[in-house]
Amino acid sequence: MKNNIVFAAVIALLLVSCGNQPQTSGPKSELSQPGAHLIHLSADQIKRTGIEWGVVENRNISATLPLTGELRIHPEHRAIVSAQADGFITDLRVRLNQPVRKGDVLAVLRKPDLVDLQQQFLENRDRLAFLQTERDRYAALKTDNATAAKNLQKAEADLRAATTTGQLLAAKLWLYGVDPEQLTPATVRAELQIVAPLNGVVTMVHLSAGSAVQAGAPVCEVANFSELHADLFVFEKDILKIKNGQRADITFPGAPGKSLKATVFSIDRVLDPAKNALRVHARLDDTGGLTLTDGVYLDARLTLDAPALLPALPSDAIVREGLEEFILVLDSEKDGAANFKAIRVKNLGTVEGFTAFEPETALPAEAKVVRRGAYFVWSQGKVEEFAEEE
């Protein structure tokens, strides 16, 4: 009995102790959630920092879509220049980053057995003339019944075989860049020229002079940087907003303040599995004096619609934190002091220093919003948050 009484007393003490413990879990306080608490500024702070607020104005601004992307050159504007036959590189005439034009000689390949091929073609061509004469002679004799028909048939068969051989040898010579129509004993050569298939810049050199190569071995790579364009990544929810002819402003992290104009000219029909987004291709109007590189990262704002009247504020009045943006709305004021509330917004585009936006929650009629000093008000709110948390 005594043990039961002691056990009951211990249980009661534990329950009382648990009830007095402060709660350490549960939802975060309103203060810790952006826009869910009031930010207070004294009259002295407002006067000292020059904070100003006013009504939201409507401006003629086009809605835009923020995107990321990269600069790319399509495969059709690249070339891997390969050896057309086995042999030795006797002369390499290019270096890395050298501009070249279509038809320029990039390297010279020595192929000793090329001489044998040209010899066979020349000998067969001379033999063709003889066989043609023989065929004509037997045809004339057959007309006069002076010879058997089988001699004419043999002459025609020999002529056809030699003609076929000549055509095959000519085709092989064309593969090696030798014009059989211009070939004479004086023009026989043992070297082949490897030429540039397009205008561009040498982006990689695979071999050096003296290298032994097999047919098809890559010698160098050429890319046409005049065809460099922006690949913009559009997620599935925004695909239906995109169409050819839309304009975009392109910026680069390495060139702050520099913006390039581009026009959408092609839209992929299949999602890029690596990016989980659709690639939209935009052609740059010009490079703006920048040395652009294939694969470089970029940011873009794609203009979606024609200009329309949209609520707008000076761009500095919209506070950015991470991937989110906020405006600061006046809640109340008294004796020069004021309270503000942060409202999350969606950026719709910027023109001439004014940014159009769409608030997450509808603004009250004639609402007044901080137009100057927004970042100071935001930082004051963060200070209050930290103070409350402590």
C-alpha positions, 0 to 999 in steps of 0.5 A: 500500500505504501509503495502505491502511494509513493508511485502515485506521488511521483507520477503527479510530480512528473505531470506538474513538471511537464506542464511547466516546461516551455514549448520548444516545437510547433509553428514559427511565430508570425515575427519569423515569417516575412511580411507577417509582422509590422516593422516600426520606425521612429520619427528620427529614423525616418527623418535621418534616412530620408524614407519616403512613401507614396501611392503605386502608379500605373506605367506602360510596361511589358510583362517579362519572364525571368529565365536562366540559360547559356550561350551555345553553338549548334552542332551544324556550326561546328566541325571536327576536321578529320584526316581523309586517309591514313598517312603522316601529318607533314605540315600543321598550319593552324594553332589554337584560337586561330580564325580560319575561313572555309577552304583554308588549308589546315594541315598537309597529309603525306600518303605514299600509296596515293601515287600508285592510285594516280598511276593506275588512273592514268594508265587506265585512261590511256588504255581506254583510248586504245580500247575505244579504237579497237571497238570502232574497228571491229564494228566497221569490220562486222558491217562488211562481214569481214570478222566474227561478231564475237570479236566485236563483243569482246572489244565492247566488253573490254571497253566497258570494263575499262570504263568502269575501272576508270570511274571507280578510280576517279571516285577514289581520287575525288575522296582524296581531293584529287581532280581526275579531270586535271590529273596529268603525269606532271601533276601527280602528288603524294600529299593531301590537303586537309581544308576547313569545312566552314568559317570559324575559330580553331577550338581544339588541335588534336595532333602535331606535325609528324603524327601518324594518323588513320583515316577518320582521325580528328586533326582539329575542331572548328566552331563558327562563333558568329552563330553563337546564340542564347539557350534559355531554359523555360520550365513546363508551367511557362511553355505556352507563354513562349513564341518565336519573335519575342525579345529578351534582355541578356545579362552576364554575371561577369559583365554587370550593367551590360545588357544584350538584346536577343530575339527568339527564333527556335523552340525545342519540341522536347524537354532537355532531360538534364535541365528538366526544362525546354530550350528556347533559342534566341539570336543575339542582335550583336555582342556589345563589344564582349568576347562571348564564350560557348557554354557561359552562364547567363540571365535573361528577361523575356518580354511576353506581351505588348506593353500594358498599364501595370502597377509599378514602383521605382526598382529600388523600392522592391526588396530582393531576398534570395529568390523572393521580392517584397514591397513595404506598405505603410500600415499606420503613422503617428507623430512622425513614426510609422509602421510598415508591412512587407508584401511578397510580389511577383516581378513583371518587368522593368523599364526605365528604372520602374518595375511592374509587379503583382502583389501576392495579396491585393493592396488596399485602395490608395495604399501607400508604399515605401518608394525610397529607403526600402532596404533600410526599412527591410533591414530594420525589420530583420533587426526586430526579428533577431531581437524578438528571437533572443 
